[in-house]
Amino acid sequence: MSEKQWQNHYGEVLDSVNDFDVIDCKICGFKHIIPIPSPRELQDMYKSKYYQNVEFFNERFLEDKDWYDLVFKDRYDSFEKILGYKGNIFDIGCGGGYFLLYGKNRGWSVLGVDPSIQSINHCKSIGLDVIEGFFDENLSKKLASKFDVVYLSEVLEHVPDPANTIASIKKVLKQGGVVCIVVPNDYNPFQLALKKACNFSPWWVALPHHINYFDFNSLEKLLREQGFDIVLKETSFPIDIFLLMGDNYVGNDSLGRLCHTKRKNFEKNLQNAGFNNLKRDLYKSLAQLNIGREVVIYARK
């Protein structure tokens, strides 16, 4: 495909959807859309539209709570193994607050930030300390060197300047502190196989709120450029495998839930059999192949 330039960004065009192009940006070192929405457009979108249906999210979470608890346990197990103690954690884009609540119940000191007033109200209703707003330079100055861990799950794909966000995260971490970033693993081999062999359109290009499209290499590179040392890389279940086997859940919520239930059963049964470490080793191995639905990287300041 052709190359395209927008402002100081340029690279090969991978996909074009509506009025946006996804480029493999040679300047940034990761894939992102052009044009990039302005900060004002993004603020308006997240404050007014995004995450308004808190009741629906809470309903889904409660359906999946036992599975989410396994995911959360893995995260906090890793934090405590890396640090050697239970400390304090800052969750950027904390949503309904369930990850923080799990940590609080486990003995951590917790704080979250989120732009959605609905999310903030829910967090407060379950007894969490939270800040309404965006994580920006001003907030990073107020919270400088305060945290042992910063958690950023399904957020970095939304921000217009990921390098600046990671630099701000570094400011709020104590020396030796840990950042854990979770993003979708997009343009992964399974997705590319579906495009080539099965004529799938790039359903993972979620416009306009997904600006950035990372893989393990590009996120690791970004973290290293900001002075972080990589401690651990793993992924989540490669849910795209169902698509390759003929279960097309794209746009089909009921089939998507069925596939998700199978994934939950797989992980819960391994846990119940005492094989959770095997599951984690499997996901670490898949990460080396850039396979799996999410990029999960732990890095240390």
N, C-alpha and C positions, 0 to 999 in steps of 0.2 A: 504494500500500500504506500501511498504518498506520505511525505513529511509535511507537517504544518507548524506554523509559528503563531503564538499569541502572546503579546507583550514580550517578556524575556523567556518564555517557555517555548521549546520546540522539540519535536520528535516524530517518530513514525505513528501514523494514525492506525489504531488497532480496530476501533469500531466507531460508528457514527449513529447516534440515537437522538431523535428529535433535533434540537438545535445545538447539540453538544457533540464533541469528538473526544474519544479516549486516546491519549497519546502516551507513548513510552518516552517520558521526558528525559532528554539528555542532560538537562541542567539539574533537575531535582534528583534523578537517579531512581525514580519510581513512576508508576503509571498514574495519570490523573486526567480529569476532564478539562477541556477548554471550551468556552470561557469559564473561569472560576467565578462563582457568584461572589458578590461583594459582601463584606462583613455585615452591612446593614440588611441585605437580603436574607442572609443566613440567620441573623438575630430575629428578624420578623418571623421567619419560617419556624424556628424552634420554639419561640415564645407562644406563637398563636396556633400552630398546626401540629407540631410533632409531639407525640406522647400524650395527646389529650385523653385518649381512651384508657385511663388508668384502671378502671374497673375491669375492662377486658384483659389487660395485662395481668392484673392481680389474680383473676380467675384462672388464666393459663398457668401462672406461676404455681398456684395452689394445687392444680392438677399434677404438676410436675415436681412438686417440692422435694420428694425423696430423691429424685434424680439430681436436681439442682444442688441439694446438700452434698452429694458425692462430688460434683464439680467444685463446689466451694471448699470442701475438705481438701481436695488435691491442691488448690491454690494456697490455702493457709498452711498445709503441711510443708509446702515448698518454701514459703516465707520463713517459717520457723526453722527449717533445716539450714537455709542460707544464713539467716541472722544469728541463730542460736538462742533466740528468746522471742517472747511475745511482746510486741511494741505498739506503736501507733500507726494508723493507716489512713490515707487520704484517697477517697474514691472520686475520680473526676468523671462526671456524667453518671451519678449514682442511681438515677432512675427511681424505682420504688423502694430502694434501700435494703433489699434482702441480703445482698452480699455483705453489707456493713452489719446488718443485724446478726448474721451468722458469726461474724468476727467478734462482735461485742459479746455474744453469748459464750464465745470461746475464750474470752479474757483479754481481747484487744481493746485499745482506745481508738475510737473511730470518728471520722469527720467526712462529710460528703459535700459535693457541690453539683448543682443541676440548674439549667435555665427554666425548667418547667415548673410553674407554681403548683400544678396538680401533683407532680412527683414530690415536691418539697412538702406539701401538706400531708401527703401519705407518710413520708419519712418521719415527720414530726409526730404523727399519730401513733407510730410504733416506737417512739422514744429515742429517735436518733438526732444527733447534732448535725445540722446541714446548713448550707449557705445557698440562697437563691441567686443564680446568675451564671455567668460564664467564667471559666478559668482563664484569666488573662494576666498580663504583665503586672498590673496593680495588685491583683490577688496574690500572685507569686511573691511579690515583695513583702506583703503582709505576713505571709506564711513561710518566709525564708528559713531553711535549715531546720524545720520542725518535725519532719516525718521519717520514720524508718522505712515505710513502704508507700509508694504511690501506685494505685491501680487504675488502669485505663482500659475498659472493656467495650469494644464496639463503638469507639469514639473517634480514633485518629483518622478513620476514613471520612469523617465529616468535616474536618477542620481545614481552612484554606491554606494554612502554613504549618505543616507538621513539624518541620525543623524547629520553628520558633516555639511550638508547644512542648517539644521534648527539651529544649533549652530551659523553658520555664519550669518544667518538672524537675530538672536537675537542681534548680535553685531551691525548691522546697524540700528536697531530700537532705537528710543528714549525710555526712561523709560515711561511705560504706553502706548507705541505704539502697533499697531495691525498687526498681520500677518493673511492673508486670504489664505488658501491653498485649491486648487481644484484638485482632482485626480479622475480617474475612480473608481467606486465602484465595484470591481471585486470579483468573487466568492460570489456574492450576492445570496439570496434565489431564485430569478427568474432564474438566470443562472444555478444554481444547479438543479432546477426543470427541466429545458430544457435538461440538460445532462441525468438526471435519467429517465424522462418520454418520451422524444422525441429523444433520441440518438444524441443530438447535440455534436459535438466536441467543445473544449474550444476555440471558435473563438476570445475571448477577450485576449488570450495569444498572444501578438503581438511582435514577436521576430525579431531582438535582441534588438530593441530600448526601449521596455517596460521591464525594469528590475524588478521593484517592483509592487506588487499587494496589494493594501490597502483596508481596510474597515473602518467603523467609529471607531470601538474599537482600531484597531491597530494604526491609525493615531493619535487619541486622546492620546493614551498611549505614543507615540513617542514625542508629543508636551509637555505633562506633564513632561516627563523625562528630557526635556531640559529647564524646569522651566517656561513654559507658563501656564496661566490660560485660560481654555476654556470659551468663551463668548457665542458662537452661533454655532449650528449644523443644517444644512439643506441639502437637496439633490436637484437634478434636476429631471425632468419628467422621470418616469420609462419606458424608451423606449422599454426595453426588453418585456414589456407586450404584444406588438404586436406579438412577436415571439410565446408567449404562446397561442395567439388567432389564430395562423395559418398563419400570414403574415411573411414569412421567408425572411427577407431583407438581411441576411448575404451573402455577395458576389453579391448582386443585388442592384446596386446603384440607379436605377430608383425607385424600391420599397422602398428603404431606404429613398429617398427624399420624397416620398409620405407619409410615416409614420412620417417623420420629419415635413412635412407641417401640418399634423393633430395635432402634438404636439404644433407647433407654433400657430395654430388657437385656440387651447384650452387655451393657456396662454394669447394670445392677446384678446380673447373674455372676459375672466375674467377681464383683465385690463380695457377694454372698458366699462365693466359693473360696474366698481368701486370695484371689488372684488380681487384686487391684494394681499391685506393682507390675504385674505382667501387662495389664492394659496400658499403663503409663509407659512401659518400655516399648510396647508396640507403637504408641503414638509418637514417641521420640524417634523411632526408626522411620515411620512414615514421614515425619518432618524432614528427615534427611533427603527424601525423594520429592519434597515439595508437594506431597499429597496429604489430604485432610482438609476439612472445611474451614478451619481457622488457623491462623498463625498465632502462637502463644510464645512470647519471649520474655524471660526474666533477665534483667541486666542490672549491674551494680555500679554505683557512683564511685 
